[in-house]
């Protein structure tokens, strides 16, 4: 029984396959949400252009949700690169993360239909909860010592900060959207420089640890 349990905790292929599948479906649903506008018979090309550009909210929702889901998938992959084994807590927290990932297309649809204060706040809330669930997964795995041996504590903290950046930025945008919906949308752009800065610090930290240990850097 002990060997069976050990094999179960070390087997992550099915868990990752399920995660990749849910992420792929969520991204696909973002595209399926688009609808080609109906053009009246005999309408001019200018009318077609107007109808297409009137869908700007759908384009913005797609342009937001696709890279954010991609970012969360990248960070999720980073989690399981460092996890050597898992327990039931990891399984359930991973399902909790996938629960919100699968809900993102609906949040995007709400935003596309109502690109006002409510729509911005709704999709930001969904994306914030998605990022928070991933941060909880990382914190749990680190607290339970399920991460690979030798991973520097500084790297663990920087990774935790990276996981928390997205939910904090989206939570901030909800407050900003209460004053101005478009300004709330612009707040999401903060994700790019903040994530880039944290990733740079992470690389520097790993290289510093490698130099201290007398090993070549990545």
C-alpha positions in Angstrom: 0.0 0.0 0.0 2.9 2.4 0.8 4.4 1.9 -2.6 1.0 2.5 -4.3 0.5 5.7 -2.3 4.0 6.9 -3.2 3.5 6.1 -6.9 0.2 8.1 -6.7 1.9 11.2 -5.2 4.7 11.2 -7.8 2.4 10.7 -10.8 1.6 14.1 -12.2 1.1 13.3 -15.9 -2.7 13.0 -15.7 -3.0 16.1 -13.5 -1.0 18.2 -16.1 -2.9 16.7 -19.0 -6.2 17.7 -17.4 -4.8 21.2 -16.7 -3.5 21.7 -20.3 -6.8 20.5 -21.7 -8.9 22.9 -19.6 -6.6 25.8 -20.5 -6.8 24.9 -24.2 -10.6 24.7 -24.2 -10.9 28.0 -22.3 -8.7 29.8 -24.9 -10.7 28.2 -27.7 -14.0 29.4 -26.2 -12.7 32.9 -26.3 -12.6 32.8 -30.1 -15.9 31.0 -30.4 -17.6 33.8 -28.6 -17.0 36.1 -31.6 -20.0 36.5 -33.9 -19.8 37.8 -37.4 -22.2 40.8 -37.7 -25.2 40.5 -39.9 -25.0 42.9 -42.9 -28.2 44.1 -44.5 -28.5 43.1 -48.2 -27.0 45.8 -50.4 -25.1 47.4 -47.6 -21.9 49.3 -48.5 -18.4 48.3 -47.4 -18.5 51.3 -45.0 -21.4 49.7 -43.2 -19.5 46.4 -42.9 -16.5 48.2 -41.4 -18.8 50.1 -39.0 -20.4 46.9 -37.8 -17.1 45.1 -37.3 -15.5 48.0 -35.5 -18.6 48.2 -33.3 -17.4 44.9 -31.8 -14.4 46.6 -30.3 -15.4 45.4 -26.8 -15.2 41.8 -28.0 -11.8 42.4 -29.4 -10.6 44.0 -26.2 -12.0 41.2 -24.1 -10.1 38.6 -26.3 -6.9 40.7 -26.4 -7.0 40.8 -22.6 -8.1 37.2 -21.7 -5.9 35.3 -24.1 -2.6 36.6 -22.8 -3.7 36.5 -19.2 -4.8 32.8 -19.5 -1.5 32.2 -21.3 0.3 33.9 -18.4 -1.5 31.8 -15.9 -0.7 28.6 -17.9 3.0 29.6 -17.9 3.0 30.2 -14.2 1.1 27.0 -13.6 3.8 25.2 -15.6 6.4 26.9 -13.5 4.6 25.5 -10.3 4.8 21.9 -11.5 8.3 22.2 -12.8 9.4 22.6 -9.2 6.9 20.2 -7.5 8.4 16.8 -7.1 5.4 15.1 -5.6 1.9 16.1 -4.6 -0.9 15.3 -2.1 -4.6 15.7 -2.1 -4.3 19.3 -1.2 -2.4 20.0 -4.4 -5.0 18.0 -6.4 -7.9 20.0 -5.0 -6.1 23.4 -5.2 -5.3 22.6 -8.9 -9.0 21.8 -9.5 -9.9 25.1 -7.8 -7.5 26.9 -10.2 -9.1 25.1 -13.2 -12.6 26.0 -11.9 -11.8 29.7 -12.4 -9.9 29.2 -15.7 -12.9 27.5 -17.2 -15.0 30.5 -16.0 -12.8 33.1 -17.7 -14.6 32.9 -21.1 -17.9 33.7 -19.4 -16.4 36.6 -17.6 -15.0 37.9 -21.0 -18.5 37.5 -22.5 -20.0 39.6 -19.7 -17.4 42.3 -20.3 -18.0 42.2 -24.1 -21.7 42.6 -23.6 -21.4 45.3 -20.9 -18.1 47.2 -21.3 -19.0 49.5 -18.5 -18.1 49.7 -14.8 -19.9 46.4 -14.0 -18.4 44.5 -17.0 -14.8 45.7 -16.2 -15.2 44.8 -12.5 -16.7 41.4 -13.3 -14.0 40.2 -15.6 -11.3 41.7 -13.4 -12.8 39.8 -10.4 -12.8 36.5 -12.3 -9.2 37.0 -13.4 -8.2 38.1 -9.9 -9.7 34.9 -8.3 -8.0 32.8 -11.0 -4.6 34.3 -10.1 -5.2 34.0 -6.4 -6.1 30.3 -6.7 -2.7 29.7 -8.4 -0.9 31.7 -5.7 -2.6 29.5 -3.1 -1.4 26.4 -4.9 2.2 27.7 -4.9 2.1 28.7 -1.2 0.6 25.4 -0.2 3.2 23.4 -2.1 6.1 25.4 -0.6 4.6 25.2 3.0 4.2 21.4 2.6 7.8 21.1 1.3 6.6 19.5 -1.9 9.0 21.6 -4.0 12.3 20.3 -5.4 15.1 20.1 -2.9 17.6 23.0 -3.1 15.2 25.6 -4.4 16.4 28.8 -2.8 14.0 30.5 -0.4 14.5 33.8 -2.2 13.3 32.2 -5.5 10.3 30.8 -3.7 9.4 34.3 -2.4 9.9 36.0 -5.8 7.8 33.4 -7.5 5.1 33.9 -4.8 5.2 37.6 -5.6 4.8 36.9 -9.3 1.7 34.8 -8.6 0.2 37.5 -6.4 0.9 40.4 -8.9 -2.0 39.6 -11.3 -4.8 39.3 -8.6 -3.6 42.4 -6.9 -3.5 44.4 -10.2 -7.0 43.2 -11.2 -8.3 43.9 -7.7 -6.8 47.4 -8.0 -8.6 47.8 -11.4 -11.9 47.1 -9.8 -11.5 50.1 -7.5 -10.3 52.3 -10.4 -13.2 51.1 -12.6 -15.6 52.4 -9.9 -14.4 55.9 -10.9 -13.7 55.3 -14.6 -14.2 52.1 -16.6 -11.7 52.9 -19.3 -9.1 53.8 -16.7 -9.7 50.5 -15.0 -8.9 48.7 -18.3 -5.7 50.7 -18.6 -4.7 49.6 -15.1 -4.3 46.0 -16.5 -1.3 47.3 -18.5 0.7 47.4 -15.2 1.0 43.6 -15.5 3.6 43.8 -18.2 6.4 45.9 -16.5 5.8 44.4 -13.0 6.0 40.8 -14.3 9.1 41.7 -16.3 10.8 43.2 -13.3 10.0 40.2 -11.1 11.2 37.8 -13.7 14.4 39.7 -14.0 14.9 39.6 -10.2 14.2 35.8 -10.3 16.8 35.2 -12.9 19.3 37.3 -11.0 18.6 35.5 -7.8 19.0 32.1 -9.4 22.3 33.2 -11.0 23.5 34.5 -7.7 22.7 31.3 -5.9 24.5 29.4 -8.7 27.6 31.6 -8.4 27.6 31.1 -4.6 27.5 27.4 -5.0 30.2 27.4 -7.6 27.9 26.2 -10.4 27.4 27.7 -13.9 24.3 29.8 -14.2 21.4 28.9 -16.5 
